[in-house]
């Protein structure tokens, strides 16, 4: 019998309790998630649209359909859905930290602008909370933690972009705060297969369970059935 590697031995392992699990949708905005606006428009104007084909193809053909499936499941079961956005609140982006300001300005990701809005295919329902951050991690610059504590949430299902930046940072922050974290492998995306897979490999060790949409929906369904 093959022994697990030491990395596998220390990977996250926990059962999901649907009653205290929230779906977190991170940064699925026009600024960097719509090939016709923000980043996509900027790169096209520079003659560099091809460099982002992987990113936008994955968003359109993989992320959006799978996040839609997860949204449908959570909404049908009256489970918590929270959207996270990023972008400046002030028109000149003077409230953005130095490492975030350049991309915020370049993609016009300012509150009130169309680029700041969540992509049309994933619009939140009226009763779903949207929290805006100006850091890569969602806990540092929003009321996410106090909201989760108030709602009794102990497990987060994390989706969105970019896997290696805001998704990973939020997942790691959550783990450090003692939340159980699931990162959805085909509900997250970045700029290359190599970047995607290396980040998921890192997250599997200590930080999170990494599951596909199908695996997650099956486990949630089975847990709900056994709790009846």
C-alpha positions in Angstrom: 0.0 0.0 0.0 1.4 3.4 -1.0 2.0 5.7 1.9 0.7 9.3 1.6 3.3 12.0 1.1 3.9 14.2 4.1 2.1 17.0 2.3 -1.0 14.8 1.8 -0.8 13.7 5.5 -1.1 17.4 6.6 -3.8 18.4 4.1 -7.1 19.8 5.4 -9.7 17.2 6.2 -13.1 18.0 7.6 -16.8 17.3 7.0 -18.9 20.2 5.6 -22.0 21.2 7.7 -24.3 22.9 5.2 -26.2 24.7 8.0 -23.1 26.8 8.8 -21.5 27.2 5.4 -21.4 30.3 3.3 -20.6 30.8 -0.4 -18.1 33.6 -1.0 -17.9 35.0 -4.5 -14.7 37.1 -4.9 -14.0 39.9 -7.3 -16.2 38.7 -10.2 -16.4 42.2 -11.6 -16.3 43.9 -14.9 -12.9 45.5 -14.1 -11.0 42.2 -14.4 -13.6 39.7 -15.2 -15.2 41.0 -18.4 -13.1 40.9 -21.6 -14.9 43.9 -23.0 -14.3 46.3 -20.0 -11.6 47.3 -17.6 -8.5 45.1 -18.0 -9.8 43.5 -21.2 -10.5 46.8 -22.8 -7.2 48.2 -21.7 -5.2 45.3 -23.1 -7.2 45.4 -26.4 -6.3 49.1 -26.7 -2.6 48.2 -26.3 -2.8 45.4 -28.8 -2.3 42.8 -26.1 -5.7 41.2 -25.8 -4.2 37.8 -26.6 -2.3 37.8 -23.4 -5.6 37.6 -21.4 -7.4 35.0 -23.6 -6.7 32.3 -21.0 -8.1 34.4 -18.2 -11.3 35.5 -19.9 -11.9 32.1 -21.6 -11.8 30.4 -18.3 -14.0 33.0 -16.6 -16.7 32.7 -19.3 -16.6 28.9 -19.9 -15.6 27.5 -16.5 -16.1 30.0 -13.6 -19.4 31.6 -14.5 -21.3 28.3 -15.2 -19.9 26.7 -12.0 -20.5 29.7 -9.8 -24.0 29.9 -11.2 -24.5 26.2 -10.2 -23.3 27.0 -6.7 -25.4 30.1 -6.4 -28.5 28.1 -7.4 -27.8 25.4 -4.8 -27.1 27.8 -1.9 -30.1 30.0 -2.8 -32.4 27.0 -3.1 -31.4 25.9 0.3 -31.6 29.4 1.9 -27.8 29.3 2.6 -25.6 32.3 3.0 -24.2 34.0 -0.1 -21.7 36.8 0.3 -20.1 38.7 -2.6 -16.7 40.4 -2.2 -15.7 43.2 -4.6 -12.5 45.2 -4.7 -12.0 48.8 -5.8 -11.7 52.4 -4.6 -14.4 54.3 -2.9 -13.0 57.7 -3.8 -13.0 59.0 -7.3 -9.2 59.5 -7.4 -8.5 56.1 -5.8 -6.6 57.9 -3.0 -8.1 55.4 -0.5 -6.4 52.5 -2.2 -3.1 51.1 -0.9 -0.1 51.6 -3.0 0.1 48.0 -4.2 -3.5 48.0 -5.4 -3.9 51.5 -6.7 -2.3 51.0 -10.2 -4.6 48.2 -11.3 -7.6 50.0 -9.7 -6.9 53.1 -11.7 -5.9 51.4 -14.9 -9.2 49.4 -14.9 -11.4 52.3 -13.7 -12.4 50.1 -10.7 -14.1 52.8 -8.8 -17.3 52.5 -6.8 -20.2 53.8 -9.0 -18.5 53.0 -12.2 -19.6 50.2 -14.5 -16.3 48.5 -14.2 -16.8 48.1 -10.4 -20.1 46.2 -10.9 -20.3 42.4 -10.6 -20.5 40.7 -14.0 -24.1 40.5 -15.3 -24.2 36.7 -15.3 -23.5 36.6 -11.5 -25.5 39.5 -10.2 -26.4 39.2 -6.5 -29.9 39.0 -5.3 -31.4 41.9 -3.4 -30.9 40.1 0.0 -27.3 39.1 -0.6 -24.5 41.1 1.0 -21.8 42.7 -1.1 -18.7 43.8 0.8 -16.0 46.0 -0.9 -12.3 45.6 -0.1 -9.3 47.6 -1.0 -6.8 44.9 -0.1 -6.3 41.5 -1.6 -7.6 39.6 1.4 -11.3 40.1 2.2 -10.9 40.2 5.9 -8.4 43.0 6.2 -10.5 45.8 4.8 -14.1 44.7 5.2 -16.6 43.7 7.9 -16.5 40.1 6.7 -15.4 38.5 9.9 -18.0 40.2 12.1 -20.7 39.4 9.6 -19.7 35.7 9.5 -19.6 35.5 13.4 -23.1 37.1 13.6 -24.5 34.6 11.1 -22.9 31.6 12.8 -20.8 30.7 9.8 -17.9 28.3 10.4 -17.1 27.1 6.8 -16.4 29.2 3.7 -16.7 28.0 0.1 -14.5 30.3 -1.8 -14.8 31.1 -5.5 -13.8 33.8 -7.9 -10.6 35.6 -9.1 -7.7 35.6 -9.0 -6.8 32.3 -7.5 -3.2 33.3 -6.7 -4.1 36.7 -5.3 -7.4 37.6 -3.7 -8.8 34.1 -3.6 -5.7 32.6 -1.9 -5.2 35.5 0.4 -8.8 35.4 1.6 -8.7 31.6 2.0 -5.5 31.8 4.1 -6.8 34.7 6.2 -10.0 32.6 6.9 -8.0 29.6 7.9 -5.9 31.6 10.3 -9.1 32.9 11.8 -10.1 29.3 12.4 -12.7 29.0 9.6 -12.9 25.8 7.6 -12.2 26.6 4.0 -13.2 25.0 0.7 -11.6 26.4 -2.4 -13.5 25.4 -5.6 -10.9 24.3 -8.2 -13.2 24.9 -11.2 -14.9 27.9 -9.6 -11.7 29.9 -9.4 -9.3 31.3 -12.1 -6.3 33.3 -12.9 -3.9 33.9 -15.9 -2.5 30.4 -16.7 -2.8 26.7 -15.9 0.6 26.8 -14.2 -0.5 29.6 -11.9 -3.8 28.0 -11.2 -2.4 24.6 -10.3 0.5 25.8 -8.3 -1.8 27.9 -6.1 -4.3 25.0 -5.6 -1.3 22.7 -4.7 -0.2 25.3 -2.1 -3.7 25.7 -0.7 -4.2 21.9 -0.3 -1.5 21.9 2.2 -2.8 23.1 5.6 -5.0 25.9 4.3 -8.1 24.4 2.6 -9.9 21.5 1.1 -9.8 21.9 -2.7 -12.9 20.4 -4.4 -14.5 20.6 -7.8 -18.0 22.0 -8.1 -19.4 18.4 -8.7 -17.6 17.1 -5.6 -18.9 19.9 -3.4 -22.5 19.8 -4.6 -22.5 16.0 -4.0 -21.2 16.4 -0.5 -23.6 19.2 0.4 -26.6 17.1 -1.0 -25.5 14.0 1.0 -25.1 16.0 4.2 -28.5 17.6 3.8 -30.1 14.2 3.3 -28.5 12.7 6.3 -29.6 15.6 8.5 -33.3 15.1 7.7 
